[in-house]
Amino acid sequence: PAVIKPRRLRPGDAVAVLSPSWGGPAAFPHIFDDGLAVLREDFGLVVKEYPTARMGAAQLRADPRLRARDLNDAFADDSVSGIVCSIGGDDSVRILEHLDVDLILRHPKLVMGYSDATTILGYLNLRGLVTYYGPSVMAGFSHLRCFPEALAETRRALFSGSRYAIEPFGTWADAFMDWKDVA
């Protein structure tokens, strides 16, 4: 298939936030809200939470059509320029049969996630859409304020149209704090 590359984001663009896998925002709303704050305040994006964004894990697992509907609706929504997954998980493969690939390819937009979202990213990429394996709201964006270099790198990746060299960071972390301990 032909390669379909969505346009880069611009400050002021709307991004859809949804949960195609696990209901992490229901379990750790403070981490989710921290990630949304980074999208809004540090990147200047307008966040549109879709119905699955804060649903609990049991409800999401019970009906993959709910998760697929949010993804289809986000692609169909002309006011949305990008889609960011809330978190990974282990169940997105069940939504693939419910995705409207023709609709998605007619309305290409940046779609980003990691971990279990790789299933969706790969599925859409095999159909020609350029997808982005990158931070999710909870595991990525919520931590960027702790790593200014990563914040700058993510900003460059999302918004810059020019080429640049990716350099290794001078510091890194091997693990995150337990989200139960973060208030």
Secondary structure, 3 states (H helix, E strand, C coil): CCCECCCCCCCCCEEEEECCCCCHHHHCHHHHHHHHHHHHHHCCCEEEECHHHHCCHHHHHHCHHHHHHHHHHHHHCCCEEEEEECCCCCCHHHHHHHCCHHHHHHCCCEEEECHHHHHHHHHHHHCCECCEECCECCCEHHHHHHCHHHHHHHHHHHHCCCCCCCCCCCCCCCCCCCHHHCC
